[in-house]
Amino acid sequence: MEILVCIKRVPDTAENEFELNSAGNDIDRDDLVYSVNEWDNYAVEEAIQIVGEHGGSVTVVSVGDDESEEVLRREMAMGADNGILLSDDAFEDSDSRGIASILKAEVEKGNYDLILTGAQADDGAAEVGGMLAAMLDLPYASLVNQIDIDGDKHIKVGREIEGGNKEMNEIELPCVLSIQTGINEPRYVGIRGIRKVAQIEIPVKGASDLGIDAGSVGKDGAKMKRIDYFVPDLGEGAEMLEGSTDEIIEKLIEKLKSKGGLA
């Protein structure tokens, strides 16, 4: 099975203290520590496990600048077979649609049975996987936390739904899946593995290589632009209700009624 996993280099929330930039439209990205997007890491691990059991290869692809090569090599050290970097000045400031368009162009140059993305990335939009599937006219499932291979034309995928229940669906191949955390336990990547892939050549493709009109992506092609980025004002502190359970319930109901929460 040929699997493509889309990954992204993002600021590491465990290693950074975030502040807004002077323009107030993004975080200050100077001197941040970056790593692979957490959800993408689970997607790569799942792809490696599938190929380990059923054969094939795993390719990781990222849209970004030269520094995104770092996360590609990390996932190759983890067990991915190939890496592809999609990098061009024209790609800068692409919105979700633009990123999906860039990935679509690369997907169409291959022959993949399964395309995986993380459920979401650092901006929390959770849009690229669904947009990519729509552009490719392929079946799509989101928030997947179980994949069962059922022959070479169909797979079964599971998703957690309301109440902690699981929903199972059959989906035709090829397809696009957005992977939820918890589907597996990503393996540890050691220094030896990183050194092993350090000299492997990773192809870099720009707009002309992909056959993309530079004006259709990036800042010029973006249909959505971020105009503000701010930390919400802190509200008043929580009020602690005291008394017996019945007294607390009665007080809570009265407060909800006074604020229009209950009729």
C-alpha positions, -999 to 999 in steps of 0.1 A, spaced: 0 0 0 14 34 -10 6 60 17 12 97 16 12 116 49 9 154 50 29 170 78 36 205 91 63 222 111 47 241 140 58 259 172 63 234 200 38 244 227 58 226 254 90 245 247 78 281 240 62 311 257 40 328 232 36 365 227 18 386 201 38 403 174 38 441 171 13 441 143 -12 421 165 -20 397 137 1 367 147 23 353 174 59 365 176 78 337 158 114 349 165 134 324 184 106 298 187 114 261 190 96 241 163 86 205 159 63 183 138 26 189 144 14 164 171 -16 151 151 6 145 121 30 124 142 2 100 149 -7 99 112 29 89 103 30 62 130 -2 47 117 11 47 81 43 30 92 23 3 111 0 -3 81 30 -7 57 48 -29 82 19 -53 82 7 -51 46 37 -39 26 42 -8 5 59 25 14 53 57 33 60 92 19 59 123 40 52 157 24 53 192 38 45 227 25 70 251 41 103 268 39 138 252 40 135 246 77 106 222 72 132 197 59 139 191 96 105 176 104 106 156 72 139 140 82 125 134 117 96 114 103 119 95 79 140 86 110 108 74 125 103 50 96 89 69 66 106 58 33 106 91 14 102 128 20 91 157 -3 93 194 5 70 218 -13 87 251 -10 83 284 -30 81 321 -20 48 320 -38 34 296 -12 40 320 17 8 331 36 -14 305 18 -47 299 35 -61 264 40 -75 263 4 -41 273 -9 -23 246 11 -48 220 -1 -42 231 -37 -5 228 -34 -8 193 -18 -33 183 -45 -8 191 -72 18 168 -56 -7 140 -49 -17 139 -86 19 133 -95 20 100 -75 -2 69 -72 -13 67 -36 -38 43 -20 -41 63 12 -36 99 20 -33 109 57 -33 143 74 -35 152 111 -69 161 124 -57 197 128 -26 218 131 -15 248 151 -42 272 137 -69 247 148 -89 251 116 -90 214 107 -97 223 71 -69 210 49 -78 173 49 -114 178 39 -105 204 13 -78 181 -2 -103 153 -4 -129 175 -21 -103 188 -47 -92 152 -54 -129 140 -55 -119 112 -31 -138 97 -1 -130 114 32 -133 107 70 -122 130 98 -111 123 134 -102 88 126 -89 67 156 -90 32 141 -80 18 107 -87 -18 97 -74 -29 63 -101 -49 46 -87 -61 12 -71 -38 -14 -102 -18 -23 -118 -10 10 -108 -2 45 -128 2 77 -123 33 98 -135 42 133 -142 75 149 -152 84 185 -186 100 186 -207 116 213 -209 97 246 -176 79 241 -191 55 215 -173 45 183 -187 48 148 -173 23 122 -175 30 84 -163 13 53 -146 36 28 -132 29 -7 -96 33 -16 -80 56 -25 -92 80 2 -82 108 25 -83 104 63 -76 130 90 -61 112 120 -70 119 156 -45 116 185 -47 84 205 -50 61 175 -15 47 184 16 55 204 42 72 181 76 55 184 106 72 199 131 87 174 167 84 185 199 102 174 210 71 155 179 72 133 182 109 127 219 104 116 209 76 93 187 98 72 208 130 75 223 126 41 193 114 22 183 138 -6 149 153 -2 134 167 -34 122 203 -32 94 213 -56 81 248 -63 51 262 -81 65 256 -116 74 219 -107 39 213 -96 22 232 -124 6 257 -101 -2 293 -110 17 313 -84 -11 338 -82 -37 312 -72 -19 304 -39 0 323 -13 -11 358 -1 -25 368 -35 -46 337 -38 -59 336 -2 -96 338 2 -93 342 40 -69 365 58 -63 369 95 -69 405 105 -66 402 143 -49 380 168 -54 387 205 -55 373 240 -91 375 254 -96 397 284 -99 378 316 -134 377 331 -143 378 367 -131 350 389 -152 319 396 -177 320 424 -176 290 447 -210 278 460 -210 263 495 -234 242 515 -249 207 511 -254 192 477 -291 202 477 -283 237 488 -256 241 461 -280 227 434 -307 252 445 -282 281 445 -270 271 411 -305 269 396 -313 304 410 -281 318 395 -288 302 361 -324 316 361 -312 351 370 -288 351 340 -314 338 316 -299 303 314 -331 286 326 -367 296 322 
